[in-house]
């Protein structure tokens, strides 16, 4: 799926042309290939759908005061996509988004919204992938974040000639080492896939940091990893 930004010449598009579909989602206009929907019903997918249903139901019972608080917080927060375009939340979508992040990464559900401050809404900087003391690591920068988990997703091993990957099916998590902000992802990868890439083998990894205290997160960063 590709995101698009319209200009004065073409201001909007919808429906399909041949095998190309023009549509919109919460984050803006997108163009994608027309495909027959599939439903693999993996364990991770089923778990996430269950949590989404539970949170949607929970929203109805958090009380009017909390609903007003979430709606107020939503007006103060925007989220930027990969094209740098800002998008706003509703109170309900922010409640579901932050609590889903917290619960998937080992945090706990909260009916009340977190406090807003510069530390938990700004993107974390300095993401990079490399090797430290013989193990694959991801480094990142935000020395003031006290509670964090690195969420990773990967397709597992792919063809050595592959230079791009768009589908990342398996999610796994690694606790962040706050200082010196170096997270060893080797154990988490092996737990998810059984073994690490050997010399010449290729995989792709996407990673983001989730603050388990608030549910706020960074955008995903993508890496092509070659075993050594």
C-alpha positions in Angstrom: 0.0 0.0 0.0 1.3 3.4 -0.9 0.3 6.8 0.6 -0.3 9.6 -1.8 -0.6 13.4 -1.5 -2.9 15.1 -4.0 -2.2 18.4 -5.7 -4.3 21.1 -7.3 -4.2 19.2 -10.6 -5.7 16.0 -9.1 -7.5 16.8 -5.8 -9.0 13.4 -5.1 -9.7 9.9 -6.4 -11.7 6.9 -5.2 -12.8 3.4 -6.3 -10.7 1.4 -8.7 -9.0 1.6 -12.1 -8.1 -1.9 -13.3 -6.2 -3.6 -10.5 -5.4 -0.4 -8.7 -7.7 0.9 -5.9 -7.8 4.5 -4.6 -9.1 4.8 -1.1 -8.8 6.5 2.2 -8.1 5.4 5.8 -7.7 7.3 9.1 -4.2 8.5 8.0 -5.1 9.9 4.6 -5.3 8.8 0.9 -3.7 5.6 -0.2 -3.4 3.5 -3.4 -3.2 -0.2 -3.3 -3.4 -3.3 -5.6 -6.9 -4.8 -5.7 -6.6 -8.2 -4.0 -9.0 -10.8 -2.7 -9.1 -10.4 1.1 -7.5 -13.1 3.2 -7.9 -14.0 6.8 -5.0 -16.1 8.1 -6.3 -16.0 11.7 -2.9 -16.3 13.2 -2.6 -16.5 17.0 -1.2 -12.9 17.1 -3.9 -11.6 14.8 -6.7 -13.4 16.8 -5.2 -12.0 20.1 -5.1 -8.5 18.8 -8.7 -8.6 17.4 -9.8 -9.9 20.8 -8.1 -7.0 22.6 -9.6 -4.5 20.1 -13.1 -5.8 20.8 -12.5 -5.7 24.5 -11.2 -2.1 24.4 -14.1 -1.0 22.2 -16.5 -2.4 24.8 -14.5 -1.0 27.7 -14.8 2.5 26.2 -18.5 2.4 26.7 -18.1 1.8 30.4 -15.3 4.2 31.5 -17.7 6.9 32.6 -18.5 10.4 31.3 -15.6 12.1 33.2 -13.0 9.8 31.6 -14.6 10.1 28.2 -14.3 13.9 28.4 -10.7 13.6 29.6 -9.8 11.3 26.6 -11.6 13.7 24.2 -9.7 16.6 25.6 -6.3 14.8 25.3 -7.1 13.8 21.8 -7.4 17.5 20.7 -3.8 18.1 22.0 -2.2 15.2 20.1 -1.4 14.7 16.4 0.4 11.7 14.9 2.7 12.0 11.9 2.9 9.3 9.3 5.9 8.3 7.2 5.2 11.2 4.7 5.2 13.7 7.6 1.5 14.4 7.4 -0.2 15.0 10.7 -3.4 13.2 11.7 -5.7 13.7 14.7 -7.3 11.3 17.0 -10.8 11.0 18.5 -11.0 10.3 22.2 -12.1 6.7 21.5 -9.4 6.0 18.9 -6.7 7.4 21.3 -8.0 5.3 24.2 -7.9 2.1 22.1 -4.6 2.9 20.5 -2.7 3.6 23.7 -4.2 0.8 25.7 -3.6 -1.7 22.9 0.0 -0.7 22.7 0.3 -1.1 26.5 -1.4 -4.4 26.7 0.5 -5.9 23.7 3.8 -4.9 25.2 3.2 -6.1 28.8 1.7 -3.0 30.3 -1.7 -2.7 32.0 -5.0 -1.3 30.9 -6.0 2.2 32.1 -9.5 3.9 32.0 -7.9 7.3 32.6 -5.7 9.0 30.0 -2.0 9.6 30.6 -0.7 13.1 31.3 0.7 14.8 28.3 4.3 16.1 28.3 7.1 16.5 25.8 8.8 13.2 26.8 5.9 10.8 25.9 4.6 12.3 22.7 7.7 13.3 20.8 9.3 10.7 18.4 12.3 8.9 19.9 15.4 9.7 17.9 18.6 7.9 16.9 17.3 4.5 15.8 20.0 2.4 14.2 20.8 -1.3 13.8 24.2 -2.9 14.3 26.3 -5.4 16.3 27.5 -4.9 19.8 29.7 -7.4 21.6 28.9 -10.0 18.9 25.1 -9.7 19.2 22.6 -7.8 16.9 21.3 -4.7 18.7 19.1 -1.7 18.1 20.2 1.6 19.6 17.9 4.5 20.2 17.9 7.8 22.0 15.6 9.2 24.7 17.3 9.3 28.0 14.3 10.6 29.9 12.0 7.7 29.0 11.8 5.5 32.1 9.5 2.6 30.9 9.9 1.2 27.4 9.7 -1.9 25.4 11.0 -2.5 21.9 8.3 -4.0 19.7 9.8 -5.8 16.7 8.2 -7.6 13.7 9.8 -9.7 11.1 8.9 -12.2 8.3 11.7 -14.5 9.3 14.3 -15.5 6.7 13.8 -14.4 3.1 15.6 -14.8 -0.2 19.2 -13.5 0.0 18.6 -11.3 -3.0 15.6 -9.6 -1.5 16.1 -5.9 -0.9 12.6 -4.9 0.2 9.8 -6.4 2.3 6.3 -5.1 3.0 4.7 -7.8 5.1 5.9 -8.4 8.6 3.8 -11.2 10.2 5.6 -12.2 13.5 5.6 -9.8 16.4 8.1 -10.1 19.3 9.2 -7.9 22.2 12.5 -7.0 23.9 12.9 -4.9 27.0 14.8 -1.6 26.4 18.0 -0.9 28.2 17.4 2.7 29.1 21.1 3.4 29.5 23.0 3.3 27.3 19.9 2.8 25.1 21.1 -0.4 23.5 18.7 -3.2 23.2 20.0 -6.7 22.4 17.4 -8.3 20.1 19.1 -11.6 19.6 17.3 -13.6 22.4 13.9 -12.1 21.3 14.5 -13.1 17.7 15.6 -16.6 18.5 12.5 -17.0 20.8 10.3 -16.0 17.9 11.9 -18.0 15.1 14.0 -20.7 16.8 17.4 -19.6 15.4 19.2 -16.4 14.4 20.3 -15.8 10.7 23.5 -17.5 9.9 26.2 -16.1 7.6 24.7 -14.8 4.4 21.1 -15.4 5.4 18.7 -12.4 5.1 15.8 -11.1 7.1 14.0 -7.8 7.7 13.1 -6.3 11.0 10.9 -3.4 11.8 11.1 -1.8 15.3 9.4 0.8 17.4 9.6 1.8 21.0 6.5 1.7 23.1 6.3 3.5 26.4 4.5 0.9 28.6 3.4 3.6 31.1 1.5 5.7 28.6 1.1 3.6 25.4 2.7 6.3 23.3 5.1 4.9 20.6 7.4 5.8 17.8 7.0 5.1 14.1 8.4 1.8 12.9 12.0 1.8 11.6 12.9 -0.8 9.0 16.2 -2.7 8.7 17.6 -5.3 6.3 19.6 -7.7 8.3 22.3 -10.0 6.9 23.7 -12.8 9.1 27.4 -12.8 9.7 
